[in-house]
Amino acid sequence: MSHGTDLPARDHAAQDVHAPGAARIVISVDAMGGDRGPAAVVAGLVASAAKNHDIAFILHGDEALLAPLVARRKQLAGRCEIRHAPRVVTMSDKPSQVMRHGEGTSMWSCIDAVKKGEATVAVSCGNTGALMALSMIRLRKLPGVNRPAIACLWPSRNPGGFNVMLDVGADIKADAEDFLQYATMGASYARNGLHLDRPRVGLLNVGTEEHKGRAELKLAHDMIAASALTGDFEFVGFVEGGDIPGNRCDVIVTDGFTGNIALKTGEGTAKLISDFLKEAFNATFLSKIAALLALTSLKRLQKRIDPRRVNGGVFLGLNGTVVKSHGSADATGVSAAIKLAFQLAKSGFNDRLAARVATAGRAGQDAPRDEATRTEATRIEARNGTTE
Amino acid sequence: MSHGTDLPARDHAAQDVHAPGAARIVISVDAMGGDRGPAAVVAGLVASAAKNHDIAFILHGDEALLAPLVARRKQLAGRCEIRHAPRVVTMSDKPSQVMRHGEGTSMWSCIDAVKKGEATVAVSCGNTGALMALSMIRLRKLPGVNRPAIACLWPSRNPGGFNVMLDVGADIKADAEDFLQYATMGASYARNGLHLDRPRVGLLNVGTEEHKGRAELKLAHDMIAASALTGDFEFVGFVEGGDIPGNRCDVIVTDGFTGNIALKTGEGTAKLISDFLKEAFNATFLSKIAALLALTSLKRLQKRIDPRRVNGGVFLGLNGTVVKSHGSADATGVSAAIKLAFQLAKSGFNDRLAARVATAGRAGQDAPRDEATRTEATRIEARNGTTE
C-alpha cells in the first residue's frame, strides 16, 4: 500500500477545529461490541451531549436496535445520525479475520466515517486487536510511522493529574526506532491532550542507570536523546515502573507488551485497594460513621483514581484518530472516551501529530546525527514497503 | 564450573529445621549497603529477636561501626555474632565488577556464611544485581536450573492475602524453558512460603487467549501445561496484569524485565493512592474527625497494603536461599525480610526446591512427553556447560 495519497479530508476537520461553536464536531461512535451493549453506549452519548453543545454523533450498529434507544433521548434529537451496520465484531474474533472479512461490521463503518471525513475521531468499546487492525487498513499509517501505538492517560502526581504512557498494546514488540517514534508521538499527544508546552519524556526500563536493560533500549536511549530538541520535548532518560504514576516525566515510552501489563497491573492494584478501603469502612459501626463524615473527601479520591474517568486509549500514528474505550465501559466510561475524542478533535491533534512525525522524519533524513539515526531512517523505509 | 559437588552443608540446615526450638536457626545478615545504613538493619534484628526466640544472627560489616550498635541492644545478647568485613558494595557498583573484586565486602561475607553452612538463609538490603551475581558465583545454580529468579510476594484477593510473582528482576529475559523452571520453583515457594498444597500457576501475557503474545510464551504455555502433574501444581494458563493482585492464581510466572516493571508499577500505584487518601482525610474538618473514627480500620488497611510488610525478594534456583530486602527498608522492612528468611529456613525450603527441580529434570529426561520437553532438556544441558 502507498502512503500520502488519500489522507482523510483535512479541510473538513480543520473547519470544525478552527470555528468552535460555529460547526459541531462530529464523533463517529461504534454502538456495538462493548460488554454492556448499545444501551450503555447511547447513555454515554446522552451524558456527553448534555454537557457539550458543540458535539454531534454518527452512531454505527443495528438500526432496529439503535433507533428506539436514540428516539427516546431528547438530548440526542438532531445530533445523532444512525448508520446501519448489520454485523458486529465480537471480543473473540481474531484481528486477522476481521481485517479480511470486517466489511459490514459497525466497527468498520465507524472507522470509515473518519476515513471519509464525515467525522473527526472514531470511538469504539470493541475488540482492541480488531479495532487496531481495521484502523490500520482503513486509515493507514502516517508516512514515516512504522508501528502505530496505543497511548493511555494514567493518574499521576503531576500538576495536571495525568501522565501519558505508550504503547499499551498495539503491538507486542518495539525496536529502537519505534521507541523514538513513540517519544515523538507521545510528546505531541501530551502537548495537545495535557496542554504541556515541552513534555518530559522517559523511557521505561528496569533501572535508571544507562548500562541497564535490553540492547534496543540502550540504542533507543541515545536516539531519543538526540531527537529531543527537534521533537520539542525534554528527555529525562530511563524511568522505572514507579515513575508511571510519578512526576519525573509526563510521557512514558515502552513496548506494547510491557505497557499493557503495567496498565493492567496498575488498574488491578487500584481496584484491590479501593475494595479493601470499602471493606475497612464497613468493618465497624464507628468506621461506617466515619465513612459518612468523610463522604465528600472520599468521593473526590474515588474520582481521582476512578479508571472510568480516564477511559480511552488513543491510537497514534494513523491518518485519523481512533479512541478505544474499555470493553466494560458504562455510560460514565463511554462519556469520558467521547470527551477525550472531542478534545483531540478540537485541538486539530492529528494534523499536528502528522506534522511532528514528518519533521522528525526529515530531521533524520536530511541531517543524520550519527549512525543510529541513519540506520533508523533506512529501516523505517524498508519496513514501510513490506509491512502492509 | 561444575555442579553438584559442594552443596551447602545440608545436615546442618536439616538439624535446625527438624528440631525447632532445640537449635536456633541462624540467619546471615548484611549490615551494610542499604540506603538507611547499619542502624536500620540492627533495629530490624532487634524487632525480629524480640518476637522470635528461635532465631540468631551472623551480622556482616564494619565491626567498629556494628559492635557499639549491637552492644547496646540487650535483645541481641548472645544471639548476634559480628563478622568483620572491611568493604561495602554500593548501589552504583556494577555486578560484573563485584563478581571479580567482591571479596572482603560485607555482601560476600554474608553469602559465604550460607555457603559454609554456618547460616541457613542470607539477607541483604544491598545492590540487587551485585547480590545476585555474588550469589550465583558463591552458591552456584542448582543442578538443572538455567536462570535463577527473584520471587516476590504480592498483596492479593486470595484467602492467604498474597500471591507469588517471579522473576521480578534476576535477569532481563527468559526463554520457554526458563518459564517452565520458574513455574516449578514458584510452585515450590508457594507450597513452603504460603502453605498451599497445590498452587495455581499462571503465565503472564497481554491476554488470556492462547493465540496471544510472544512466541516463547506460547511454547512455555504448552510446556508448563505438560509439567503440571509432575510439578504438583495446577496450570491456569495465561493471566493478565490485573490477575497479579487477583485470585485466579497463586503464582505468576513472567520474565525479569516485565516482572520488575509490574512490581514497581504496583508499588507506585499503591503509594500514590495511599498519599491521595491521606490528602483526602486532611481536606476538611469533618474528614479529619472521620479519620480518627476510622483509625483502626484504616490501620488494618494500611497493614494490608504496606509494601514493608511483604519486604523480601527471594532468590530461587541456587544452592542456598538469599532474601533481598528493599534498599530503602527501615526496621519494619528489615524485620519482615528476616521473618521470611526464618520461615523458609524452618520449612527446609531449599532442599525441597532442589528435590522438585531434580524431579522435573528427571521427568524431562526419562520420559519426554513431546518434542518441546526433549528440546528443553537438551538446551538446559547445553547452557549449563557454558553460562558460568
Chai-1 contact restraints between the chains, C-beta under 6 A:
chainA,res_idxA,chainB,res_idxB,connection_type,confidence,min_distance_angstrom,max_distance_angstrom,comment,restraint_id
A,I172,B,R214,contact,1.0,0.0,6.0,A-B,restraint_1
A,V206,B,F257,contact,1.0,0.0,6.0,A-B,restraint_2
A,V206,B,N260,contact,1.0,0.0,6.0,A-B,restraint_3
A,R214,B,I172,contact,1.0,0.0,6.0,A-B,restraint_4
A,E240,B,K264,contact,1.0,0.0,6.0,A-B,restraint_5
A,G241,B,I261,contact,1.0,0.0,6.0,A-B,restraint_6
A,G241,B,K264,contact,1.0,0.0,6.0,A-B,restraint_7
A,G241,B,T265,contact,1.0,0.0,6.0,A-B,restraint_8
A,G242,B,K264,contact,1.0,0.0,6.0,A-B,restraint_9
A,G242,B,G268,contact,1.0,0.0,6.0,A-B,restraint_10
A,I244,B,T265,contact,1.0,0.0,6.0,A-B,restraint_11
A,P245,B,G268,contact,1.0,0.0,6.0,A-B,restraint_12
A,P245,B,T269,contact,1.0,0.0,6.0,A-B,restraint_13
A,P245,B,L272,contact,1.0,0.0,6.0,A-B,restraint_14
A,F257,B,V206,contact,1.0,0.0,6.0,A-B,restraint_15
A,T258,B,T258,contact,1.0,0.0,6.0,A-B,restraint_16
A,T258,B,I261,contact,1.0,0.0,6.0,A-B,restraint_17
A,N260,B,V206,contact,1.0,0.0,6.0,A-B,restraint_18
A,I261,B,G241,contact,1.0,0.0,6.0,A-B,restraint_19
A,I261,B,T258,contact,1.0,0.0,6.0,A-B,restraint_20
A,I261,B,A262,contact,1.0,0.0,6.0,A-B,restraint_21
A,A262,B,I261,contact,1.0,0.0,6.0,A-B,restraint_22
A,A262,B,T265,contact,1.0,0.0,6.0,A-B,restraint_23
A,K264,B,E240,contact,1.0,0.0,6.0,A-B,restraint_24
A,K264,B,G241,contact,1.0,0.0,6.0,A-B,restraint_25
A,K264,B,G242,contact,1.0,0.0,6.0,A-B,restraint_26
A,T265,B,G241,contact,1.0,0.0,6.0,A-B,restraint_27
A,T265,B,I244,contact,1.0,0.0,6.0,A-B,restraint_28
A,T265,B,A262,contact,1.0,0.0,6.0,A-B,restraint_29
A,T265,B,T265,contact,1.0,0.0,6.0,A-B,restraint_30
A,T265,B,G266,contact,1.0,0.0,6.0,A-B,restraint_31
A,G266,B,T265,contact,1.0,0.0,6.0,A-B,restraint_32
A,G266,B,T269,contact,1.0,0.0,6.0,A-B,restraint_33
A,G268,B,G242,contact,1.0,0.0,6.0,A-B,restraint_34
A,G268,B,P245,contact,1.0,0.0,6.0,A-B,restraint_35
A,T269,B,P245,contact,1.0,0.0,6.0,A-B,restraint_36
A,T269,B,G266,contact,1.0,0.0,6.0,A-B,restraint_37
A,T269,B,T269,contact,1.0,0.0,6.0,A-B,restraint_38
A,T269,B,A270,contact,1.0,0.0,6.0,A-B,restraint_39
A,A270,B,T269,contact,1.0,0.0,6.0,A-B,restraint_40
A,L272,B,P245,contact,1.0,0.0,6.0,A-B,restraint_41
A,I273,B,I273,contact,1.0,0.0,6.0,A-B,restraint_42
A,I273,B,I305,contact,1.0,0.0,6.0,A-B,restraint_43
A,F276,B,L301,contact,1.0,0.0,6.0,A-B,restraint_44
A,F276,B,R304,contact,1.0,0.0,6.0,A-B,restraint_45
A,A280,B,S297,contact,1.0,0.0,6.0,A-B,restraint_46
A,A280,B,L301,contact,1.0,0.0,6.0,A-B,restraint_47
A,A283,B,S297,contact,1.0,0.0,6.0,A-B,restraint_48
A,L286,B,L293,contact,1.0,0.0,6.0,A-B,restraint_49
A,S287,B,A294,contact,1.0,0.0,6.0,A-B,restraint_50
A,S287,B,S297,contact,1.0,0.0,6.0,A-B,restraint_51
A,I289,B,L293,contact,1.0,0.0,6.0,A-B,restraint_52
A,A290,B,A290,contact,1.0,0.0,6.0,A-B,restraint_53
A,A290,B,L293,contact,1.0,0.0,6.0,A-B,restraint_54
A,A290,B,A294,contact,1.0,0.0,6.0,A-B,restraint_55
A,L293,B,L286,contact,1.0,0.0,6.0,A-B,restraint_56
A,L293,B,I289,contact,1.0,0.0,6.0,A-B,restraint_57
A,L293,B,A290,contact,1.0,0.0,6.0,A-B,restraint_58
A,A294,B,S287,contact,1.0,0.0,6.0,A-B,restraint_59
A,A294,B,A290,contact,1.0,0.0,6.0,A-B,restraint_60
A,S297,B,A280,contact,1.0,0.0,6.0,A-B,restraint_61
A,S297,B,A283,contact,1.0,0.0,6.0,A-B,restraint_62
A,S297,B,S287,contact,1.0,0.0,6.0,A-B,restraint_63
A,L301,B,F276,contact,1.0,0.0,6.0,A-B,restraint_64
A,L301,B,A280,contact,1.0,0.0,6.0,A-B,restraint_65
A,R304,B,F276,contact,1.0,0.0,6.0,A-B,restraint_66
A,I305,B,I273,contact,1.0,0.0,6.0,A-B,restraint_67
